């Protein structure tokens, strides 16, 4: 059963980019225990997020296991066609559309009405093209628990002048920010010199 759930999740996230192999795209740096999935925009389950670009999603071991320390903790980076500041309102809207779409795709009980996602973010840093946000996202976990789940989130936004693109890094976990799990999440970062690299450059 768990295997089937994971396959559904990966199918929803995995749209290979222009025929390239997944290992050819590396936006993020994680150790080799993290699973990687690549997909491109527009996202099939969230087409209202009107960007062009790619996403690099990273999952730690045990993220799908309710008994694991890493349950529902993961990260994803976006390289998208956004050439203006990302506001709290725009970020909240993107996350609402993203998780509403994802959970409705995964939900197998079509008679059940999935509660709407609620996302709230606050800007905590803004300097030299980098903006950081902290926030919370209340979702309905249609994958595993079939209950509402509150995710703590850190978002880092970078504007790449060389490419006229935006790089956005999301780190999410139901664990409180004080939990030591966040020490691992905070280590995840975009590749060095990501703004000057071709997306298909291998590590």
N, C-alpha and C positions, 0 to 999 in steps of 0.2 A: 504493500500500500504506500509506504513512504517513498519507495522508488518511483512509483507512478506519479506522486505529487511532485517530486523533484523534476521528473521529465517534463511535466506540464509547465512548471516554472521556467525551466531552461528554454523550452520551446517558445514561451512568451517573450523571453528576453533575447533569444539568439537569432539575429538576422545577419547573416554574413555580409560583410561590407565589400560591395563591388567585386565579389568573387575572391577576395583576398583571404588567406588563411588567418585564423584568429591570432596565431602566434606572431604574425607580422605586424600587429597593431599593439602598441604598448604606451598608453598614456600615463599609467601609474606604476609606482614602485612598491612591490610587496615581496615578502619571501615566497619561496616556491611551494609552501603549504597552502597558499590561498588559490582557490579555483578562479579562473578568469572566463568571462563571457563578453563578447563584443556585439553591439547592435548599432543600427543607424537610425537617424531621424528621417521622416516622421515615424514616431513609435506607433505601431498598429493599434494598440489599445488606448492610445492617448494622442490622437492626431491633432487635437486642438493645441498642443504644444507646438507652435508654429516655428520651428527652427530647422535648419539643415546642419548636419554634423554627425558625430559618432559618440558613443558612450562605451566606457570600459568599466565593467562591473566586477568586483572582487569579493569572494565569499571565503571566510575562514572555515576551517574544519569544525563541524558541529553546529553550523549556523541554523540548520533545519531541525535540530534535536532540542525539544523543549527542556530536556534535562541538562543540556550543555551550557557551560559558562558563556559560550558564544552565540546562543540562540538569538536569531533575528538581528544579529550584529553584522554589518557589512559596510562596504563603501562603493561609491561609483563616481567616475569622473566624466564630465561632458566637455567636448570640444564643439562649440556651436557658433552659428552665424548671428551673434549678438554683439553689436558695436556701441552699446550704450550701457550706462550703469544699471546693474540689477537691483531693483528696489525690493523692500520687504514684501510689498503687495504682489509684485510679479513672481517672486520666489514662492510665496504662499499659494498663489494660483496654480503654478506649475506642479507643485507637490499634491495639491488637491486633485487636479486632473489626472496626474500620473497614478496615484494610488487608487482613486475611484475606478479608473479604467482597468487597472491590473486586477483588483479584487473582484470586479464584476466578471472579468474573463475567467478567472479561476473558480468562482463560485459555481458549484454543481447543482445546488438547490435553487432552481430558478423561481420557486415560489417565495423564497426568502428575499426580502428587501435589504440590500446591504447599506448600513449607515454611511452617510457621507463622511469623507475625510475632513479633518479639521487641522489646519497648519497655522502656526504662529511663529514669526521670526523677529528678532531684534538685531540691528546692526551694532557690532561691538568694536569694530576696527575699520579704519578707512585711510589708506595712505599709499601713494605711488602706484596706483593701479590695482591695489589689492584691497578687497573688502572681506571682512569676516562677519559671520552671523552665528548666533545661537538660537535654537528654537525647539519646539516640540511638535510632533505630528501624531494625531490620534487616528488610527486606522482600524479597520475591521480585518482581522487576520483570517482570510478565507483559505489559507494554505493548511494551517496546522491546528490552531486552538479553536477556531470558529468563534472567537471572542474579540472584543475591542482590545487594542494594544497601544500603549503610549510609547512612542519612540523619542528619545533625546537625539538632537541633531546638531552637528557643527558643519557649517558651509564656508568654504573659502573660494572667493571669486578673484580671477586674474584676467586683466585685459591684455591681449597680445597685439601690440601695435604692428609688429611685423606681418602678421597674418590677418589683421582686422577681425579677430575672433575672440570669443570669450571662453575661458577655461573655468569650469565650476567643479569643485570637489565636495562631495557629500559624504559624511560619516554618520552612521545611524546605529542606535542600540537602545533596547529597553532598559539597560542598566543606567543607573544614575551617573552623572559626570564624575563623581568621586570614586567610582568603582575602578579597580586597577585594569579592567578590560580596556578602558579608554587610553591607557598608556600605549597599547598596541595599535588602536585605531589612529591615534595622533601621529604615529610614525609613518602612516601612509601619506605619500606625497606624489605630485606630478614629477615626471622625469626631469632631470636637470636640462636646462636650456630647451624646455618643451616648446617655447614659442618660436624657436628657430629651426626646429626639426621638421622633417617630412614625416607625416603620420605613419608611414609604412616602414620607417627606419627600424631595424631590429636593434635590440639591446646588444 
